[in-house]
Structure formats: structure tokens, C-alpha cells
Amino acid sequence: MSLSPAFLDELRTRTLLSALVGKTVKLQRAGREWRACCPFHDEKTPSFYVNDSKGFYHCFGCSAHGDAIRWLTDQRGLPFMDAVKELANAASMDLPAPDPREAQRQERAAGLHDAMAAAEAWFIEQLNGVEGGEARAYLKTRNISPELAAKFGIGLAPDSRGRLRSALTKFGDPMLVECGLLIAVDDKEPYDRFRGRLMIPIRDPRGRTIAFGGRILGAGEPKYLNSPDTPLFDKGRTLWNLDKAAGASRKAGRLIVVEGYMDAIALAGAGIEEVVAPNGTALTEHQIERLWSLIDVPVVCFDGDSAGQKAASRAAYRALPILRPGCSLAFATLPPGQDPDDLVRAGGAAAFEPVIAAAEAMIDRLWTSEQAATSLATPEARAGLKQRLDALVDTIGDPEVRRHYQRQLKERFDERFFARREFVPRGQFAGKGKPVAGPASPSAQAIYGRGIEPVYERPIMAGLVRHPSIVMACAETLGMLRLGDQRLDALRATLVDAAYDGDLVDSAQLDPICASAGLTDMLAELRAMNGRRGMAFSFLKRSTPEEAARRDLAMTIEAVAARPEIDQALQAATDRVGMGGGEDCFEEQLRLLRAKHDNEQQMRLLLGQDDGI
């Protein structure tokens, strides 16, 4: 009898695994899972877990792993068909009638598996033989030891059109063509697909070789050549190294997706084994679903070049329609121009781990990507950004996830372009009350004319140099700041003008902008302040996360800019009280005193000096 994958999947879905295992093992609830002492080995501390939503059990002690069918075959010793019949009976499912065509297909697939296994063995033999010297030397330059190469079944396809065909002649040309090892063109003799390439097996989740990826040795294109889609291999549904990474990811509690085979092999050599890769394609919806069957939030860590980051953003866009509560992607950004292989070869796992630890949420990646797509200097451009964000949110299928994305992206957009002030608009610090009318006294005008306190001028301008992206968000406030240092004031005006013109997008534009204004020396002085020990403001510290630093800098600008206005209004109110003003003047003075106190407390918080007053 032949059982289709669809039937077996339905059988697993209808079987509550915890109820099945619980018949012979005492399970305890552990969050969303169940746990117990492992029935496959002796232990005192529970390391055996059952996950109903994902339909598998796993022991972190002995690595026993499987589904409902595997449980009956391994724990109770039932033959496969007997296990299926028992589960089908419990689930009230009828076994399918025998299908001669399915039996024939299974027999054909078995032959293809045999051919692929024979090809892998032959490729390994060539790598370790006389002709494999160049390939072995190449592996050595990539820090891939013979043991690591053997672990992943790496081999060599000689630069020949017919040697593999001759070595596997017992399988016949039609079968070798069907599994992608030979190429047949019209009525000409078939010839070897892979020639002069390092051969990397692609395996299914059961560890069977179903395809190959070939990396060229020396010059030539394409650099990587994959097997075509075959009855065994569907490129868009297969993840390379999933057979090894699945168990490792459960132990590590994470799963990392890199671009290429070599990156994953290099990470495995550094001790990071919970790594998979798409097969030379963009990450597909099917591959993302496969990732989610193992871990809720896998980390995408593509190359640090422009192409790698664009591919990562495309993965985020493809994941949007299939997002569901609890399941998403995270994105780790490598240094520009580097890939995971570069990083671990230079500094081992210790150099790679901080990159993964700093992975950003998917909503952060989408927000950053869409902002960087075009200049946002004009109202029309910002409206375009809002329209693109709304369109992305509309693609999310799950209504609850869609609502959360919609709310958070709107909040970010409003904060970025319609930032609310910490203090009430100029001249109105009284909350709901109305300011007391009357001309400002000379003493009040003098206070406002002094501008902001000099002690804050350089830190704020150094912060803007380090985080120029917030200049546009704070442009209105920055445009009205009064700086006593003429060079600092010239730089402030230059940055605001550049932001309005759309010339200031990131740090790369600072040098030419400042050079054209004759402010290169001023720029160098301010850059030297960033990261210096003893800096009080968080936005000048290297240890502060980028988003927090930008937030604190914007709040500092708002608080410092508001202070002269508060002092001016307070002095004017005090003068009116001294001149015999009525109760309204006195209340105005009290409200402004509270505003001044709030402003001072805000600055203490930003400086990390809150004394609890």
C-alpha cells in the first residue's frame, strides 16, 4: 500500500501528540509545551518535550525526535504500517486504497535517491583522489577542514563532459537526466551537468541527497550552479542544511538564515550549527513556512553588501502576507561588504554573535527600508512614504497582526514628521489656561535674547553630527535655536538648510556639505566628541542603541529650546506680579514655575542625573 504525503500530514494533524505520548509517559505542562523525563534514556531532570502545535517531540538530552508515527515505531516498536493503521483508526480515517501509479512513483523515487547517493559518493572520491588537489587547496583557503568537508559530503566534479555518466552507467541515461545529473539536448548524447566544480549536496529533512550545488573552481560563470527542479528537488521549498540545523536549532533556541552554502559551512566550523540557506534563490513563502515549523522568529542574516540587504528586505515583503501571531522574521545586519564567512574567519563565533544579538524586528527593517527608498524632503515625498507603508500593511493577511502594524507604523510616521513637543507651543506654557496678555518687559526680552545655555551647544551639535537623520524631524526647532558660538550657529543653519533641500540623508553627506560651507574643522571637532569617555548625554555614547540615541537627542533639543521661552515668560509674569498684577498674573507665574521645574527635571533625566526631586 502506498500512502501519500497529504494523507500522512492529515493523520498527524488529527492526532493530539501529547494525548498519545501521555498514555505511557507522565507529562507536565511547560508553557505552550509538555515536558517529562525522557523515555528513551535514563535521566532525573526532564529534557523531553512535546509540542502539539508543531506536532513533534524532542529530547535535548539524547536528541530523540519525531512525530506521532515515529513515536509508535520507536517507543512501542510497531512496524510503520501498523503505526499508521492504529493512528488512522483512532482518528476515524480510512486508509487509502492501493494505487498502482503511486507505488510506481515511489519505486521510481527510490531509484533516483540511489542515483543521487551514488553520485555523491563518486564526487567525494574525486575530491580525495589525485585530481582533487586544487579543490582541497581551495577548501583550505576557506578554513574548511577535511573533517568539516566530510561532514557536509563535499566532493568534486572533474572538468569532463562524460566521466560521471560513465561512472553511473548502471542507472541509465534517462534516470540521470531526470535527477538533473546529465543534460540532454535534442538527439545528442547526454553530458555531465557539473564540470570543474566543488560539489555540495543538498539534502531533504531526512538527510537524503536530492540535489547538488556546484561552486566553480577558478574563473567562470555562473559562480554557483544548482541542480534543476526534479521529482526529488523543489528549489523554492527546500532549505539547505535543514537536516542538520533542525536539531541544532531546538537546542540553541534559534535558527539563522544565510545566503549561501559556504556561509553556513563556515558558521558550522565555528560552532554555530543552527544555520540554513535558500538554494541560490530569494527566500520564498514556502521556505519561510518551513522555518516557522522549527522556530517562531528565525534570524535572516544576508550579506552586508547592497544586494544582500535588498534580498533581506525582499524576504520581509514576502513574509508580510503570511504573518501570523507569534511568527515573524528578525534581521541581522552585517558590516558593509562582509558576509558571515568573512566575519568568522576574521574573529570566529565571537565576532558573529553580536551581529545576531543586535537583530532588528521585521517592522524596523520595513520602516528603515521604505524611508531609505527616496528623499523625504518634500511633503509629496512624505505622502508617498505614507502611501507605501499603508499598501504594505494591507498585504498582511492576519487581521490582528495587520492592526498592530498599522498602529505602530502610523505612530512612527507621526513621530518622524509631526513630532509633538514636550512643552506647549511658544508663549503658551499654561496648559489649558490662557497666557496673561501684556508686552514683554525689557528684562524678559533680554533673557530670551541670550538663547540656550552655552553648556548644551556643543553636545547637541555633536549629536546632530552623529545622528543627522533627525535634523529634518527637528528642523523647525533647530531653525529657531540661538547659539552663542558663531561657528556652531553656522553649522546649525547649514544642516537645517541641507535637510530642507533633501541633501542631508545620512552621515555620508556631512563631509561635502560642511566642506562647501567652510566648516570642515568644526565637523572634525564635533566628531571627536562622539564616544568620548565621560560624555553625559546618551546620544554621544557608543553603547546607546541608535533608536534610543535619536529619541534622546530630539527630546534634548526640544527641552533646551523651550528653556529660554519659559524663562522669558516667567520673567514677564514675575514683572507683572511685582507691578501689582492680579490673581491671574500670580496663577500664570505658578504655572510657569511648574513648567520650568518640569524642564529642569527633563534635562536631569536626559543627563542621567535625576535626583528624585
C-alpha positions as CSV (number, residue, x, y, z in Angstrom):
1,M,0.0,0.0,0.0
2,S,1.2,3.5,-0.9
3,L,0.5,6.4,1.4
4,S,0.6,9.9,0.0
5,P,2.3,12.8,1.9
6,A,-1.1,14.6,2.1
7,F,-2.7,11.6,3.9
8,L,0.2,11.3,6.4
9,D,0.1,15.1,7.0
10,E,-3.7,14.9,7.7
11,L,-3.1,11.9,10.0
12,R,-0.5,13.9,12.0
13,T,-2.8,16.9,12.2
14,R,-5.7,14.9,13.6
15,T,-3.5,13.3,16.3
16,L,-3.0,15.2,19.5
17,L,0.6,14.2,20.2
18,S,0.5,15.0,23.9
19,A,-2.5,12.7,24.4
20,L,-0.7,9.9,22.5
21,V,2.6,10.2,24.4
22,G,0.7,10.8,27.7
23,K,-0.7,7.2,27.6
24,T,2.7,5.9,28.6
25,V,4.6,8.9,29.8
26,K,3.7,11.3,32.7
27,L,3.7,14.8,31.1
28,Q,3.7,18.2,32.8
29,R,2.6,21.4,31.3
30,A,5.5,23.8,30.5
31,G,4.2,26.9,28.8
32,R,2.9,26.0,25.4
33,E,4.6,22.6,25.6
34,W,4.6,19.5,27.7
35,R,7.7,18.0,29.4
36,A,8.8,14.8,31.1
37,C,11.8,12.7,31.8
38,C,12.9,11.1,28.5
39,P,11.5,7.6,27.9
40,F,14.5,6.9,25.6
41,H,17.3,7.3,28.1
42,D,17.7,7.5,31.9
43,E,17.6,11.0,33.4
44,K,16.5,12.7,36.6
45,T,15.8,16.2,35.2
46,P,13.2,16.5,32.4
47,S,14.6,17.2,29.0
48,F,11.9,15.6,26.9
49,Y,9.4,18.0,25.4
50,V,6.2,17.5,23.4
51,N,4.9,20.3,21.2
52,D,1.3,19.9,20.0
53,S,1.2,22.9,17.7
54,K,4.2,21.8,15.8
55,G,3.4,18.1,16.1
56,F,6.8,16.7,17.3
57,Y,8.6,15.5,20.4
58,H,12.2,16.2,21.2
59,C,14.7,15.3,23.9
60,F,17.5,17.8,24.5
61,G,19.5,15.1,26.3
62,C,19.7,12.2,23.7
63,S,18.2,14.1,20.7
64,A,15.4,11.6,20.2
65,H,13.0,13.4,17.9
66,G,9.9,12.5,15.9
67,D,6.1,12.8,15.2
68,A,3.2,10.6,16.2
69,I,4.1,7.8,13.7
70,R,7.7,7.9,14.9
71,W,6.6,7.6,18.5
72,L,4.8,4.4,17.8
73,T,7.6,2.9,15.8
74,D,10.4,3.9,18.1
75,Q,8.8,3.8,21.6
76,R,6.4,0.9,21.1
77,G,8.3,-0.9,18.3
78,L,5.4,-1.1,15.8
79,P,6.1,-1.5,12.1
80,F,5.4,1.6,10.1
81,M,2.2,0.4,8.5
82,D,0.9,-0.9,11.9
83,A,1.6,2.5,13.4
84,V,-0.3,4.3,10.6
85,K,-3.3,1.9,10.9
86,E,-3.5,2.4,14.7
87,L,-3.4,6.2,14.4
88,A,-5.9,6.2,11.4
89,N,-8.3,4.1,13.4
90,A,-8.1,6.5,16.4
91,A,-8.6,9.5,14.1
92,S,-11.5,7.8,12.2
93,M,-9.7,8.0,8.9
94,D,-9.9,5.3,6.2
95,L,-6.7,4.1,4.7
96,P,-6.4,4.9,1.0
97,A,-7.0,2.1,-1.5
98,P,-3.8,0.7,-3.1
99,D,-2.7,3.0,-6.0
100,P,-0.5,1.2,-8.6
101,R,0.6,4.6,-10.0
102,E,1.7,5.8,-6.6
103,A,3.6,2.6,-6.0
104,Q,5.3,3.0,-9.3
105,R,6.2,6.6,-8.4
106,Q,7.6,5.6,-5.1
107,E,9.7,2.9,-6.7
108,R,11.0,5.5,-9.3
109,A,11.8,7.9,-6.5
110,A,13.8,5.2,-4.7
111,G,15.8,4.7,-7.8
112,L,16.5,8.4,-8.1
113,H,17.6,8.5,-4.4
114,D,20.0,5.7,-5.2
115,A,21.4,7.5,-8.2
116,M,22.0,10.7,-6.2
117,A,23.7,8.8,-3.3
118,A,26.0,7.1,-5.8
119,A,26.8,10.5,-7.4
120,E,27.7,12.0,-4.0
121,A,30.0,9.1,-3.2
122,W,31.7,9.4,-6.6
123,F,32.2,13.2,-6.2
124,I,33.7,12.6,-2.7
125,E,36.1,10.0,-4.2
126,Q,37.2,12.5,-6.9
127,L,37.9,15.2,-4.2
128,N,40.1,12.8,-2.2
129,G,41.8,11.5,-5.3
130,V,44.7,12.6,-7.4
131,E,42.7,15.2,-9.3
132,G,41.3,16.8,-6.1
133,G,44.5,18.7,-5.2
134,E,43.2,22.1,-6.4
135,A,39.8,21.7,-4.8
136,R,41.4,20.6,-1.5
137,A,43.7,23.6,-1.6
138,Y,40.7,25.9,-2.2
139,L,38.9,24.3,0.8
140,K,42.0,25.0,2.9
141,T,41.9,28.7,2.0
142,R,38.2,28.8,3.2
143,N,39.2,27.2,6.5
144,I,37.2,24.1,5.7
145,S,39.0,21.1,7.2
146,P,38.8,17.6,5.8
147,E,36.5,16.7,8.7
148,L,34.2,19.5,8.0
149,A,34.1,18.7,4.3
150,A,33.3,15.1,5.1
151,K,30.5,16.2,7.5
152,F,28.8,18.0,4.6
153,G,29.6,15.5,1.9
154,I,31.6,18.0,-0.2
155,G,33.1,16.5,-3.3
156,L,34.5,17.4,-6.7
157,A,33.1,17.2,-10.3
158,P,36.0,16.9,-12.7
159,D,36.2,19.1,-15.7
160,S,34.8,16.5,-18.0
161,R,31.7,16.1,-20.1
162,G,31.2,12.3,-19.5
163,R,33.1,10.9,-16.5
164,L,30.1,11.0,-14.2
165,R,27.9,9.5,-16.9
166,S,30.4,6.6,-17.3
167,A,30.7,6.1,-13.6
168,L,27.0,5.8,-13.1
169,T,26.1,3.9,-16.3
170,K,24.2,1.3,-14.4
171,F,21.4,3.8,-13.7
172,G,20.9,4.6,-17.4
173,D,20.8,8.0,-19.1
174,P,17.1,8.6,-18.6
175,M,17.3,8.4,-14.8
176,L,20.4,10.5,-14.6
177,V,18.8,13.2,-16.8
178,E,15.6,13.0,-14.6
179,C,17.6,13.6,-11.4
180,G,19.5,16.5,-13.0
181,L,23.0,14.9,-13.2
182,L,23.0,14.9,-17.0
183,I,21.9,17.3,-19.6
184,A,20.1,16.0,-22.7
185,V,19.7,18.4,-25.8
186,D,17.6,17.1,-28.6
187,D,19.0,13.9,-30.1
188,K,22.6,14.4,-28.9
189,E,24.3,12.3,-26.3
190,P,23.7,13.5,-22.8
191,Y,26.6,15.0,-20.9
192,D,27.6,15.8,-17.3
193,R,25.8,18.9,-15.9
194,F,28.5,19.7,-13.3
195,R,32.1,20.1,-14.6
196,G,35.1,21.6,-12.8
197,R,33.1,22.4,-9.7
198,L,33.2,21.8,-5.9
199,M,30.1,19.8,-5.2
200,I,27.9,20.4,-2.2
201,P,25.0,18.0,-1.6
202,I,21.5,19.4,-1.0
203,R,19.6,17.1,1.3
204,D,16.0,16.7,2.4
205,P,14.9,16.8,6.1
206,R,15.6,13.0,6.3
207,G,19.2,13.5,5.2
208,R,18.9,12.0,1.7
209,T,20.7,13.8,-1.1
210,I,18.2,15.2,-3.6
211,A,20.3,17.8,-5.5
212,F,23.7,19.5,-5.7
213,G,25.1,23.0,-5.6
214,G,28.3,23.3,-7.6
215,R,30.8,26.1,-7.0
216,I,33.2,26.8,-9.8
217,L,36.9,26.4,-9.2
218,G,38.9,29.2,-10.9
219,A,37.4,31.7,-13.3
220,G,34.0,31.2,-15.0
221,E,30.3,31.8,-14.8
222,P,28.0,31.1,-13.1
223,K,29.8,31.1,-9.8
224,Y,27.3,28.7,-8.3
225,L,25.2,26.2,-10.3
226,N,22.3,24.3,-8.7
227,S,20.5,21.2,-9.8
228,P,17.3,21.9,-11.7
229,D,13.9,21.1,-10.2
230,T,13.4,17.4,-10.3
231,P,10.9,14.8,-8.8
232,L,13.1,14.9,-5.7
233,F,14.1,18.6,-5.6
234,D,11.9,21.7,-5.5
235,K,14.2,24.6,-5.2
236,G,11.6,27.0,-3.7
237,R,10.5,24.6,-1.0
238,T,14.0,23.3,0.1
239,L,16.3,24.8,2.7
240,W,19.9,23.7,2.5
241,N,21.3,22.1,5.7
242,L,17.8,21.7,7.3
243,D,18.5,18.1,8.1
244,K,21.4,19.2,10.4
245,A,20.1,22.6,11.6
246,A,16.7,21.3,12.8
247,G,18.1,19.5,15.8
248,A,20.7,22.2,16.5
249,S,18.0,25.0,16.4
250,R,16.0,23.3,19.1
251,K,19.0,23.1,21.4
252,A,20.1,26.7,20.6
253,G,16.6,28.1,20.6
254,R,17.2,30.0,17.3
255,L,17.6,29.4,13.6
256,I,19.7,31.6,11.3
257,V,19.2,32.0,7.6
258,V,22.3,33.0,5.5
259,E,22.7,33.5,1.7
260,G,25.0,30.7,0.7
261,Y,26.3,27.2,1.4
262,M,29.8,28.4,2.2
263,D,28.5,30.9,4.8
264,A,26.6,28.1,6.6
265,I,29.6,25.7,6.4
266,A,31.9,28.4,7.8
267,L,29.5,29.1,10.7
268,A,29.2,25.3,11.4
269,G,33.0,25.2,11.5
270,A,32.9,28.0,14.1
271,G,30.4,26.0,16.2
272,I,27.2,27.7,15.1
273,E,25.3,24.8,13.5
274,E,21.7,26.1,13.6
275,V,22.1,27.7,10.1
276,V,20.2,27.1,6.8
277,A,20.4,28.7,3.4
278,P,18.0,29.1,0.4
279,N,19.3,27.4,-2.7
280,G,20.5,30.4,-4.7
281,T,17.1,32.0,-4.8
282,A,15.2,34.6,-2.8
283,L,13.6,33.3,0.4
284,T,10.2,32.0,-0.6
285,E,6.9,31.8,1.3
286,H,7.2,28.0,1.4
287,Q,10.7,28.3,2.9
288,I,9.5,30.8,5.5
289,E,6.7,28.4,6.5
290,R,9.3,25.7,6.8
291,L,11.4,27.9,9.1
292,W,8.4,28.7,11.3
293,S,7.7,25.0,11.8
294,L,11.0,24.9,13.7
295,I,11.3,28.4,15.3
296,D,8.8,31.3,15.7
297,V,11.3,34.1,14.8
298,P,14.2,32.9,12.6
299,V,17.0,35.4,12.0
300,V,17.8,36.4,8.4
301,C,21.5,37.3,8.1
302,F,22.3,38.1,4.5
303,D,25.5,39.6,3.2
304,G,26.3,43.2,4.2
305,D,26.5,44.5,0.6
306,S,23.7,46.3,-1.2
307,A,22.5,43.1,-3.0
308,G,22.3,41.2,0.3
309,Q,20.4,43.9,2.1
310,K,17.9,44.2,-0.8
311,A,17.4,40.4,-0.7
312,A,16.7,40.7,3.1
313,S,14.2,43.4,2.5
314,R,12.5,41.3,-0.2
315,A,12.2,38.5,2.3
316,A,10.4,40.8,4.7
317,Y,8.0,41.8,1.9
318,R,7.3,38.2,1.0
319,A,6.7,37.3,4.7
320,L,4.1,40.0,5.2
321,P,1.0,38.3,3.7
322,I,1.6,35.1,5.7
323,L,2.5,36.7,9.1
324,R,0.6,35.2,12.0
325,P,0.5,35.9,15.7
326,G,3.8,34.9,17.3
327,C,5.6,34.2,13.9
328,S,7.8,36.7,12.2
329,L,11.4,37.3,11.0
330,A,14.3,39.1,12.5
331,F,17.1,40.8,10.5
332,A,20.8,40.9,11.4
333,T,22.9,43.4,9.5
334,L,26.5,42.6,8.8
335,P,29.2,45.3,8.4
336,P,29.1,46.8,4.9
337,G,30.7,44.5,2.3
338,Q,31.1,41.5,4.6
339,D,29.4,38.1,4.7
340,P,29.2,35.6,7.6
341,D,32.2,33.7,6.3
342,D,34.3,36.9,6.3
343,L,33.3,37.6,9.9
344,V,34.0,34.2,11.4
345,R,37.3,33.7,9.5
346,A,38.5,37.0,11.0
347,G,37.2,36.6,14.5
348,G,35.4,33.3,15.0
349,A,32.0,32.9,16.6
350,A,32.7,35.8,19.0
351,A,32.7,38.2,16.0
352,F,29.4,36.9,14.7
353,E,27.3,36.6,17.9
354,P,27.0,40.4,18.5
355,V,25.5,40.7,15.0
356,I,22.8,38.2,15.7
357,A,22.2,39.6,19.2
358,A,21.5,43.0,17.5
359,A,19.0,41.7,15.0
360,E,16.1,44.1,14.4
361,A,12.4,43.2,14.2
362,M,10.7,43.0,10.9
363,I,8.7,46.2,11.4
364,D,12.0,48.0,12.0
365,R,13.5,46.6,8.7
366,L,10.4,47.6,6.7
367,W,10.4,51.1,8.2
368,T,14.1,51.6,7.5
369,S,13.9,50.2,4.0
370,E,11.0,52.4,3.0
371,Q,12.5,55.6,4.4
372,A,15.7,54.9,2.5
373,A,13.9,54.3,-0.8
374,T,13.8,58.0,-1.7
375,S,14.4,61.5,-0.4
376,L,11.8,62.7,2.1
377,A,12.5,66.4,1.8
378,T,9.1,67.4,0.3
379,P,5.5,66.9,1.6
380,E,4.8,64.9,-1.6
381,A,7.6,62.5,-0.9
382,R,6.4,62.0,2.7
383,A,2.9,61.4,1.4
384,G,4.4,58.8,-0.9
385,L,6.1,57.1,2.0
386,K,2.8,57.0,3.9
387,Q,1.1,55.5,0.9
388,R,3.7,52.8,0.5
389,L,3.5,51.9,4.2
390,D,-0.3,51.7,4.0
391,A,0.0,49.4,0.9
392,L,2.4,47.1,2.7
393,V,0.1,46.8,5.8
394,D,-2.8,46.0,3.5
395,T,-1.0,42.9,2.3
396,I,-0.9,41.3,5.8
397,G,-3.4,38.5,5.9
398,D,-3.9,38.1,9.6
399,P,-6.3,40.9,10.9
400,E,-4.8,41.2,14.4
401,V,-1.2,41.4,13.1
402,R,-2.3,43.9,10.5
403,R,-3.9,46.2,13.1
404,H,-0.7,46.2,15.2
405,Y,1.5,47.0,12.2
406,Q,-0.9,49.7,11.1
407,R,-0.9,51.3,14.6
408,Q,2.9,51.1,15.1
409,L,3.8,52.4,11.6
410,K,1.4,55.3,12.0
411,E,3.0,56.2,15.3
412,R,6.5,56.1,13.8
413,F,5.4,58.3,10.9
414,D,3.7,60.8,13.1
415,E,6.7,61.0,15.4
416,R,9.1,61.3,12.5
417,F,7.2,64.1,10.7
418,F,4.7,65.5,13.1
419,A,6.7,65.3,16.3
420,R,4.8,66.5,19.3
421,R,6.6,69.0,21.6
422,E,7.3,68.1,25.2
423,F,6.2,71.6,26.0
424,V,3.2,73.7,24.9
425,P,3.7,76.0,21.8
426,R,5.7,79.2,22.2
427,G,4.2,81.8,24.5
428,Q,1.6,79.3,26.0
429,F,3.0,77.3,28.8
430,A,-0.1,77.3,30.8
431,G,-1.7,74.1,29.6
432,K,-5.5,74.7,29.2
433,G,-5.2,78.2,30.7
434,K,-4.7,81.3,28.7
435,P,-1.5,83.3,29.0
436,V,-1.8,86.7,30.6
437,A,-1.7,89.4,27.9
438,G,0.8,92.2,28.0
439,P,4.1,93.3,26.3
440,A,7.2,91.5,27.4
441,S,9.4,93.6,29.8
442,P,13.0,94.6,28.8
443,S,14.3,92.1,31.4
444,A,12.2,89.3,29.8
445,Q,13.4,90.2,26.3
446,A,17.0,90.2,27.5
447,I,16.6,86.6,28.9
448,Y,15.2,85.4,25.6
449,G,17.9,87.1,23.6
450,R,20.6,85.2,25.5
451,G,19.4,82.0,23.7
452,I,20.2,78.5,25.0
453,E,22.8,77.8,27.7
454,P,26.3,77.5,26.1
455,V,27.0,74.2,28.0
456,Y,24.5,72.5,25.8
457,E,25.5,73.9,22.4
458,R,28.4,71.6,21.6
459,P,26.8,68.3,22.9
460,I,23.7,69.0,20.8
461,M,25.6,69.8,17.6
462,A,27.9,66.8,18.2
463,G,24.7,64.7,18.5
464,L,23.4,66.0,15.2
465,V,26.7,65.2,13.5
466,R,26.4,61.6,14.8
467,H,22.7,61.3,14.0
468,P,21.9,63.6,11.1
469,S,18.8,61.8,10.2
470,I,16.8,63.7,12.9
471,V,17.7,67.1,11.6
472,M,14.6,67.2,9.3
473,A,12.4,65.9,12.1
474,C,13.6,68.8,14.4
475,A,14.1,71.3,11.6
476,E,11.6,73.8,12.9
477,T,13.0,73.9,16.4
478,L,16.6,73.9,15.2
479,G,15.8,76.8,12.9
480,M,14.8,79.0,15.9
481,L,17.7,78.0,18.2
482,R,20.0,80.8,19.3
483,L,23.6,79.6,19.6
484,G,26.3,81.9,21.0
485,D,29.2,80.3,19.2
486,Q,29.1,81.7,15.7
487,R,30.7,78.6,14.0
488,L,28.3,76.3,15.8
489,D,25.4,78.5,14.7
490,A,26.7,78.5,11.1
491,L,26.8,74.7,11.2
492,R,23.3,74.5,12.6
493,A,22.0,76.7,9.8
494,T,23.9,74.7,7.2
495,L,22.5,71.4,8.4
496,V,18.9,72.7,8.5
497,D,19.2,74.1,5.0
498,A,20.7,70.9,3.7
499,A,17.9,68.8,5.3
500,Y,15.2,71.0,3.7
501,D,16.9,70.7,0.3
502,G,17.0,66.9,0.6
503,D,20.8,66.8,0.6
504,L,21.2,65.5,4.1
505,V,20.0,61.9,4.3
506,D,22.8,60.2,6.3
507,S,26.4,60.7,7.6
508,A,27.9,60.2,4.2
509,Q,26.6,63.7,3.1
510,L,28.1,65.6,6.0
511,D,31.7,66.0,4.7
512,P,30.8,67.6,1.3
513,I,28.0,69.8,2.9
514,C,30.4,71.1,5.6
515,A,33.3,71.5,3.2
516,S,31.2,73.7,0.9
517,A,30.4,75.9,3.9
518,G,34.0,76.0,5.2
519,L,33.1,74.1,8.3
520,T,35.3,71.0,7.9
521,D,37.3,71.8,11.1
522,M,34.2,72.3,13.1
523,L,32.9,69.0,11.9
524,A,36.1,67.2,12.9
525,E,35.9,68.8,16.4
526,L,32.4,67.6,17.0
527,R,33.1,64.1,15.7
528,A,35.9,63.8,18.2
529,M,33.4,64.3,21.0
530,N,31.3,61.2,20.0
531,G,32.0,58.2,22.1
532,R,34.5,60.1,24.3
533,R,34.5,58.7,27.9
534,G,32.7,60.9,30.4
535,M,30.1,62.1,28.0
536,A,26.9,62.6,30.0
537,F,24.3,62.6,27.2
538,S,23.2,59.2,26.0
539,F,23.3,60.2,22.3
540,L,27.0,60.7,22.5
541,K,27.8,57.3,23.9
542,R,28.7,54.4,21.6
543,S,26.8,51.9,23.8
544,T,23.4,53.6,23.3
545,P,21.2,51.9,20.7
546,E,20.6,54.0,17.6
547,E,16.8,54.5,18.1
548,A,17.2,55.4,21.7
549,A,20.0,57.9,20.9
550,R,17.9,59.6,18.3
551,R,14.9,59.8,20.6
552,D,17.0,61.3,23.5
553,L,18.7,63.8,21.1
554,A,15.3,65.0,19.9
555,M,14.0,65.3,23.4
556,T,17.1,67.3,24.5
557,I,16.7,69.7,21.6
558,E,13.1,70.3,22.4
559,A,13.8,70.8,26.1
560,V,16.8,73.1,25.6
561,A,14.9,75.2,23.0
562,A,12.0,75.6,25.3
563,R,14.0,76.9,28.3
564,P,14.6,80.5,27.0
565,E,10.9,80.8,26.2
566,I,9.9,79.6,29.7
567,D,12.4,81.9,31.4
568,Q,11.2,84.8,29.3
569,A,7.6,84.2,30.0
570,L,8.3,83.6,33.7
571,Q,10.3,86.9,34.0
572,A,7.4,88.7,32.3
573,A,4.9,87.2,34.7
574,T,7.1,88.0,37.7
575,D,7.4,91.6,36.5
576,R,3.6,91.9,36.2
577,V,3.2,90.5,39.7
578,G,5.7,93.0,41.1
579,M,3.7,95.8,39.4
580,G,0.6,94.8,41.3
581,G,-0.9,92.3,38.8
582,G,-4.0,90.5,39.9
583,E,-4.7,86.8,40.7
584,D,-4.4,85.8,37.0
585,C,-0.8,87.1,36.9
586,F,0.0,85.1,40.1
587,E,-1.5,81.9,38.7
588,E,0.4,82.4,35.5
589,Q,3.6,82.8,37.5
590,L,2.9,79.5,39.3
591,R,2.2,77.6,36.1
592,L,5.4,78.9,34.5
593,L,7.4,77.9,37.6
594,R,6.0,74.4,37.3
595,A,6.9,74.4,33.6
596,K,10.5,75.4,34.5
597,H,10.7,72.7,37.1
598,D,9.4,70.1,34.6
599,N,12.0,71.3,32.1
600,E,14.8,71.1,34.6
601,Q,13.7,67.6,35.6
602,Q,13.6,66.6,32.0
603,M,17.2,67.7,31.5
604,R,18.3,65.8,34.6
605,L,16.7,62.6,33.2
606,L,18.4,63.1,29.8
607,L,21.7,63.6,31.6
608,G,21.1,60.5,33.8
609,Q,21.2,62.8,36.9
610,D,17.7,62.6,38.2
611,D,17.9,63.3,41.9
612,G,14.3,62.3,42.6
613,I,13.1,65.9,43.2
